[in-house]
Amino acid sequence: MLRKLKKILYRSITNKEISYEELIKMSKEKLVYLIDVRSSQEFEEGHLDGAINISVYNIENEVEKIIKNKEEVIIVYCSSGTRSKNAKNILEKLGYTNVYNLKNGIDKLWVSS
């Protein structure tokens, strides 16, 4: 099990993107902060279980109030992956070291279900 987690983490570290399946596996193994960076209206229309909503436009000012340890695992997502890539870059500039982007966002998850 630990070997699989290391493999997932290594792959994620190299490109800093994570699939939904990898997100599920990782969240079972350790504490993961899941941040939905869409608007509050989009968040209210539907979001992943356990996610907190911090809009990409507010993330720089709000994240440190919620996640003080900059080594925590953070996974950001949006509809298609574009806003969350921007949010990931902002978080890394703030000094967060374990930030991942949910590959392709959540729109494709809901279309396939």
Secondary structure, DSSP 8 states (H G I E B T S, - for coil): -HHHHHHHHHHHHHH-EE-HHHHHHHHHHS-EEEEE-S-HHHHHH---TT-EE--TTTHHHHHHHH---TTSEEEEE-SSSHHHHHHHHHHHHTT--EEEEETTTTHHHHHH-
